[in-house]
């Protein structure tokens, strides 16, 4: 009941006038444990009057979600191949960096939103498994000449380890993306501790305080109401939980920015047509990157949602930024 009331309150707040103060982009990493200033953005009272962007096109809010769903439905089967082609494989390094900064330990519960094909979840499960094996090796070395007390303690610890199983939940609004992710999991033999859930980032189908880590990689720019998605992330995280977002951002080097723009607009839609047979979807993806807030503005949005100690790291000169914040 309390969770339902809080959801109603959040929906009411979403209709009030609030937005984020914008400041200039920072260096490779910026942090601030204080809430930033805020300005406001006004919405019409009538839902039908509200508009938003779909790439460079202005559309009614009610239409964007449908269009985004269609984009990812169309590209699902070639999504991973296109990621390699568009980024020349560098997206793998960005995702590895996300896990390195996350540094999850055994027993952690992860929610990966907009994670349909499972890249982050698979990395998470592998990272946690390696951490668990490392801990077991250390324990084995310390137990080479055990006393009876050590043996007794070890039996107790084994029971504790069983209760420390890590879990990853992949949540995506698009069933086709989840289908591809499940097929990958089956082919890789990954099933234990992994769940697949159809759900909307703006209204997650989970109770409050459920997860230790919330991740969203290259997905939040496709959400109609980013502020609502951030509030939902805060809601489902446990106190002390961590929000982590990997997203395309603003390139900080002017020369690299010009090269990046030329490559994005002239090559990526062509690759989409050749590899996936879909020019328009990849044209939208390129345009959606340019409409997404820059590093400092998005940092402010995360703070405004209620997260603390928010920071970001620029990767590949700001082509991508890794944002992080904590629920206290």
N, C-alpha and C positions, 0 to 999 in steps of 0.2 A: 504494500500500500504506500509506504514511504517513498519507494523507488518511483511509483507511478506519479505521486505528487511532485517529486523533483523533476520528472520529465515534463509535466505540464508547466511548471514554473519556467524551465529552460525554454520551452516553446514560446511562452509569453515574453520572456526577455529577448528572444531572437527578433521579435517584432519591434522592439524599442530602438532608439537611435544610438548606435554605438559602432565604432570602427577603430582603426589603429593609427597612431601617429607614425609618420614616415620620416626616416632619417637616412643619411647617405650610407652607401654600402661600405662595409668594413674591410679589414685585412683578412688573411686566411682563416682566422678563428676569432670569434668575439663572444664574450659571455657577460651576463649581468644577472644578479640574483634579485633584482628589484623589478617591480612591475613598471612598464613604460607608460608614457602619457597616452591619452586616447582622444581622438576626435570622434565625429559621428557620421554615419551614412543613413540617409532617410529612405525608407521603403514606403510604397503606397499601401494603403490599408486593403485594397482589393488585390487578391492573389493574381488575378488575371492581368493586372496592369503591370506587374513586375517583369522586368526583363534582365537578361544576363548575357554573357558572351558564349558563343560556341566557336572557338577559334577567333577569327576577326569578325565573325557575323554576330549580330545582335538578335537574340531569339527570346521568346517567353520562357520564364523559368520552368514552367511545366513541360516544355518541349526539350530542354537540354538533356535531362536524364535519359529520355528515350533515344535521342540522337547518340549520346555517348555509349549507351548499351549496344546500339546497332554497330557502332564503330568496332567495339571489341568483340562482338559476335562475328563480325566479318573477318577480323584479323587473328582470331584465337589460334587457328591451326598453324599459322606461320609466325606467331608472335615471338617465340624464342629465336627463330632463325633471323627475323628482322632485327631483333635487339643486337645480335652479333654483327649483322651487316651494317646497321646504322652507326653503331658506336665503335666499329672495328674491334669488337671484343672487350672494350674497356669497361663496359657495364659490369663485367664480372669482377674487376678490381674494385669498382665502387661498392658493390655488394659485399665483397670480402672486407672492405674497410668498415662497413656498417657493423659486421659481426665482430671485428677486432675492437671497435670502440664499445660495442655492447658488452662483450666479454661475459656471456651468460654462464652460470654455474649449474650443476645438476640440481634438479628440483624446481627450476624456474618454469613458469607458465607464460607462453608467448601468444599474443594475438597478432596475426599478420593480416591487415586489412588491404583490400584490393590486391591480394597476393595470389590470384587465380592459378598461375602456372607453377607456383610453389618454390621459386628460386630462393627466397629468404627463408622459408620454413625448412627446406632441405639443408641449407647451410647451417641453420640454427641446430637442427638435430645432430648433424655431423660434429659441430663445434662442441656441443654439450657432451656427446659421446667421447670425444677426445679428452675433454676435461675430466670426465669420470674415470677413464682409463689411466690418466696421469695420476689422479688421486689414489687409485687402487695400487699402482706401482709403488708410489711412495709409502703407502700403508704396508705393502708386502715387504719392502726393504726394512722398515722399522720393526717388522715382526719376525725377522729371521731367527732370533733367539728369544722367543716369547716366554713370559712367566705365565703361571696359571691365571693370574689376574688379567694379563693381556689377552689370553685366549677367551676368557669370559666376556671381556669388553668387546672383543671382535665379534662374537656372536650377537651381542646387543646391537652393534653398529650395522651388521648385515640387515637386521630388521629395519633399522632407520633408513638405510640406503634404498630398500625396496619402496619405502614411502616417499622417496625423493625423486621419483621418476619425473622427468621433464615432459611437458606436453606443448604441442604447437597446434593452434587452431588457425586455419586459413579461411578467411571470410572474404567473399567477393559477391557482388551483386549480379555478376554475369555467369550464368550456368555453363556457357560454352568454355569460358576460361577455366572454371573449376574442373570441367570434364577433362581438359588437356592436362591440368595439374595432377588429377587422380591417375590418369594413364601413365604419366611420368613416374609417379610414386610406385605404381605397380611394376613398371619396367625396372626400377631401381631396387625393388624389394623393400621399400620403406613403407611401413604400415603402423608399427607400434608407436603410440604417443602422438599420432598425427590425425587431425580431424578436418573435415571440409564442410563449411557452412555457407549457405546462401544468405547474404545479409547486406543491408545498406549502411554505408559509413555514417550517414546522417541519422540513423535510427538503429543502432546495433541490437541484435537479438540476444543480449546477455544481461545478467543482473549486474548491479553495482559491485565494485571492488573485487573483480575476479582474476585479473591478470597482473603479472609482474612487469611485463614489457609489452608495449604496443608499437608495432612498426607499420609503416605505410611507405612503399617504395614506388615512386613514379606513378602515384595514383591520386594524390590529393588535389592536383590541379584539375582533375576531371570532375570533382565534386561541385555541385551547384552552390551549396552553402558551406564554405570552408569553415566558417566560425562554428557552425553546428557540428560538423565532423570533429573539430577539436574539442568541443564540449563533451561529445560522446566518448572520445578517447580518455578524457579526464575521468568521466563517470565510471568506466569499466576497469580502470586501473586501480590496484590496491594502493593504499597510502604508502609512499616510498617508491611507487612504480615509476617506470621511465617511458616517456614518449620519444620515439625516434622516427624521423622522416627523411627519406632520401628523395630529392626532387631536383629537376632542372632549375637553374637559377640564372643570375645575371653574370656574364663573363666580365672579369675585372680588367683584363688587358685589352686596350683598344684594338691592337693589331689582331690578336686572337679573336676578338669579337667580330671583326669584319670577315675573317676567314670562316668562322663558325656560322655566321648568318648566310654567307654564300653557299656553304656546304649544305646547310639545313634546307634552304628554300629551293636550291637547284638540284640537289642530289637525292635527298631522302624521299620526296614523293616519287621520283623516278625509280628508286629501289623498291618502293612499295608497289609500284605498278609491275615491275619485272618479277619480283619474288612472290608477292602476295596477290597480285592482280587487283590492287586497290590503291589508286592514286589519292582519292579524296580523303580516305581515312588518315593517311599519313600526312597529307596537307593540313588536316585538322590538328594532328599531334604536334606538328611544327608550330602552328599558330598558337596553340594552347600554351606552349612554353613561353611565348612572348607576352601573353596576357597574365601570367602568373606573377604574384608579387616578388620583388627582389629580396635579397637575404635579410636586410634590416626590417623591411615591412612585414615579412612573414614571421620573423623573430618576435616582433611586436604583437602579432596576432596570437602566437602561442602563449605569450605572457598574458595577454588579455583574456584568454580562455581559462586562466587560473594556474598555469604551470610556473614553476620557480627554477632558478638557476639555468635559464635558457641560454643555449649557446649554439653556434653553428661553425662548421668547418667547410671551407671551399675546397673542392676537388677538381683537378684539371682546370685550374685557373678560373673557377667559378661556373664552369659549364654545369656542374652539379654541386649542390650544397647538402651537407648532412646536418640536420637540426636535431637538437636534443633538449628535453626538459623533464622535470620531475614533479610528481604529485606529492605534496606534503600533507 
